């Protein structure tokens, strides 16, 4: 429980949920694990799972402190989320021309000796970069990985290489925490993809506009978490 709570406090939500899963597998009457796993699902906007866990915790201990308050917060959070989604849909029409439709997988068309440039913009899960790189290497491609520095920018050498990307190159931006930078305006890759974990439109619209080079190209949009709320744009869903 201590490890799970520590992960949850540090916003490592999937890690926290996995720890609660392990606790409940061995000790299914652990009330606090049901309650806090519900809170973790709530933090990830998984309202149905959050509600189910906290209701179960209350069935085991009706007087559980804060549980009813958290249930009320879930109700408000779901309503606010739905309102936000409705607002997003009114804006979304402007972004549809920026997305590849029908959706394509991020690495589609990658062939031997072509180059994959992976830009970590705050990857949604730690293994994602490794998974993308491994899949590209299996296809015989050359892989370059690039990471945002502590100043919130790519190193100049990486930015220059991305700006010069051409028809033999494929670019994948993983995550949506950081802006990619001005290289998106100059590059001319075979394809460019944006892989995100937050499936709300509001969480990705700035990245989508930037990665598209302010509308210069369509972006392959992919979601790396099957448990997220559905993204209201054409997108590919990556296997967990």
C-alpha positions in Angstrom: 0.0 0.0 0.0 2.8 2.4 0.8 4.4 1.8 -2.6 1.0 2.2 -4.4 0.2 5.5 -2.5 3.7 6.8 -3.3 3.3 6.2 -7.0 -0.2 7.7 -6.9 1.1 10.9 -5.2 3.8 11.2 -7.9 1.1 10.9 -10.6 2.4 7.5 -11.7 -1.2 6.4 -12.0 -0.8 3.2 -14.0 1.9 2.0 -11.7 -0.3 2.7 -8.7 -3.2 0.9 -10.2 -1.1 -2.1 -11.0 0.1 -2.2 -7.3 -3.5 -2.0 -6.1 -4.4 -4.8 -8.5 -1.7 -7.0 -6.9 -2.9 -6.2 -3.4 -6.5 -7.1 -4.2 -5.5 -10.3 -6.0 -3.9 -11.6 -2.8 -6.2 -9.8 -0.3 -9.6 -8.9 -1.9 -11.0 -7.5 1.4 -8.4 -4.7 1.6 -10.9 -1.8 1.8 -8.3 1.0 1.4 -7.0 -0.6 -1.8 -10.5 -0.6 -3.4 -11.0 3.0 -2.3 -7.6 4.3 -3.5 -7.7 2.4 -6.7 -11.0 4.1 -7.4 -9.4 7.4 -6.7 -6.5 6.5 -9.1 -9.0 5.7 -11.8 -10.7 9.0 -11.2 -7.3 10.8 -11.6 -7.1 9.2 -15.0 -10.6 10.2 -16.0 -11.9 6.6 -15.9 -15.1 7.5 -14.2 -16.9 4.1 -14.4 -14.0 2.2 -13.0 -13.5 4.8 -10.3 -17.2 4.6 -9.3 -17.3 0.8 -9.2 -14.2 0.6 -7.0 -15.4 3.1 -4.4 -18.9 1.7 -4.3 -17.4 -1.7 -3.6 -15.2 -0.2 -0.9 -18.4 1.3 0.7 -20.1 -2.1 0.5 -17.3 -3.5 2.6 -17.2 -0.6 5.0 -20.1 1.9 4.7 -18.4 4.4 7.1 -15.2 4.6 5.1 -13.9 8.2 5.5 -13.9 10.4 2.4 -15.4 7.7 0.2 -18.8 9.3 -0.2 -17.1 12.6 -0.8 -15.0 11.0 -3.5 -18.1 9.5 -5.1 -19.6 13.0 -5.3 -16.4 14.3 -6.9 -16.6 11.5 -9.5 -20.2 12.6 -10.4 -19.1 16.2 -10.8 -15.9 15.2 -12.7 -17.9 13.0 -15.1 -20.3 15.9 -15.8 -17.5 18.4 -16.3 -15.7 16.0 -18.5 -18.8 15.4 -20.7 -19.3 19.2 -20.9 -15.7 19.6 -22.0 -16.1 16.9 -24.6 -19.2 18.6 -26.0 -17.3 21.9 -26.2 -14.3 20.1 -27.8 -16.6 18.7 -30.5 -17.7 22.2 -31.5 -14.0 23.2 -32.0 -12.9 19.8 -33.4 -14.2 20.4 -36.9 -11.3 22.8 -37.5 -8.8 20.0 -36.6 -10.2 17.2 -38.7 -8.2 18.3 -41.8 -5.0 17.8 -39.7 -5.6 14.1 -39.0 -4.9 11.1 -41.3 -8.3 9.5 -42.0 -8.8 6.6 -42.2 -6.3 6.2 -39.3 -2.9 4.7 -40.0 -0.5 3.0 -37.5 2.5 5.3 -36.6 5.1 3.0 -38.3 3.1 2.2 -41.5 5.3 2.3 -44.6 8.6 2.0 -42.6 11.0 0.0 -44.8 14.6 -1.3 -44.5 17.2 1.5 -44.4 14.6 4.2 -44.0 15.0 6.4 -40.9 12.7 6.7 -37.8 13.1 9.9 -35.7 11.4 9.4 -32.3 10.8 12.7 -30.4 9.9 12.2 -26.7 7.5 15.0 -25.8 6.6 13.3 -22.5 6.0 9.7 -23.6 2.7 8.3 -22.2 4.3 5.1 -20.8 8.0 4.4 -20.1 8.2 1.4 -22.5 6.6 3.2 -25.5 9.8 4.6 -26.9 11.5 1.2 -26.6 8.6 -0.5 -28.2 8.6 1.9 -31.2 12.3 1.7 -31.6 12.3 -2.1 -31.4 9.6 -2.5 -34.0 11.4 -0.1 -36.3 14.7 -2.0 -35.9 12.9 -5.3 -36.6 12.0 -3.8 -40.0 15.6 -2.8 -40.7 15.1 0.9 -40.2 17.7 3.3 -38.7 16.4 4.8 -35.4 17.2 8.1 -33.8 15.8 9.1 -30.4 15.4 12.7 -29.3 14.4 14.0 -25.9 13.3 17.4 -24.7 16.0 19.0 -22.4 15.6 20.5 -19.0 14.9 23.8 -20.6 11.9 22.4 -22.3 13.5 22.4 -25.7 15.2 20.0 -28.0 19.0 20.4 -28.4 19.9 22.4 -31.5 21.5 19.5 -33.3 18.3 17.4 -32.9 16.1 20.3 -34.0 18.2 20.8 -37.1 18.1 17.1 -38.0 14.3 17.1 -37.7 14.0 20.3 -39.8 15.9 18.5 -42.5 13.8 15.4 -42.5 12.7 14.3 -46.0 10.8 11.7 -47.9 12.9 8.8 -46.6 12.2 9.7 -43.0 9.3 9.0 -40.6 8.8 11.1 -37.5 6.9 9.9 -34.4 6.2 12.4 -31.5 5.4 10.5 -28.3 3.5 12.3 -25.6 1.9 15.7 -25.4 3.5 17.4 -22.3 6.0 19.6 -24.2 5.7 21.6 -27.5 7.9 20.1 -30.2 9.5 23.4 -31.5 9.8 25.2 -34.8 11.3 22.3 -36.7 7.7 21.2 -37.5 7.4 24.1 -39.9 10.4 23.1 -42.1 10.4 19.2 -42.1 9.1 17.3 -45.1 9.0 13.6 -43.9 7.2 10.7 -45.6 4.8 10.7 -42.6 4.6 12.2 -39.1 2.7 10.6 -36.1 1.6 11.9 -32.7 1.1 9.2 -30.0 -0.7 10.4 -26.9 -2.1 8.9 -23.7 -4.7 11.5 -22.7 -7.5 10.9 -25.1 -9.3 14.2 -24.4 -9.2 16.5 -27.4 -8.4 19.5 -25.1 -5.2 17.7 -23.9 -3.8 17.3 -27.4 -5.1 20.0 -29.7 -2.0 22.3 -29.3 0.4 19.4 -30.0 -1.7 18.3 -33.0 -1.7 21.8 -34.5 2.1 22.1 -33.9 3.1 18.6 -35.2 1.0 19.3 -38.3 3.3 22.2 -39.0 0.3 24.6 -38.6 -1.7 22.7 -41.1 1.1 21.9 -43.6 0.5 18.1 -43.4 -1.8 15.5 -42.0 -0.8 13.7 -38.8 -1.1 10.0 -37.9 -2.8 10.2 -34.6 -2.5 7.3 -32.2 -3.6 6.6 -28.6 -1.3 4.4 -26.4 -3.9 3.6 -23.6 -6.9 1.5 -24.4 -8.5 2.5 -21.1 -8.8 6.2 -21.9 -12.1 7.8 -22.8 -12.6 7.6 -26.6 -10.8 10.3 -28.6 -13.3 12.3 -30.8 -10.9 12.3 -33.8 -9.9 9.5 -36.2 -7.0 7.7 -34.5 -5.1 4.4 -34.2 -5.1 2.5 -30.9 -1.8 0.9 -30.0 -1.7 -2.4 -28.2 -0.8 -2.1 -24.5 
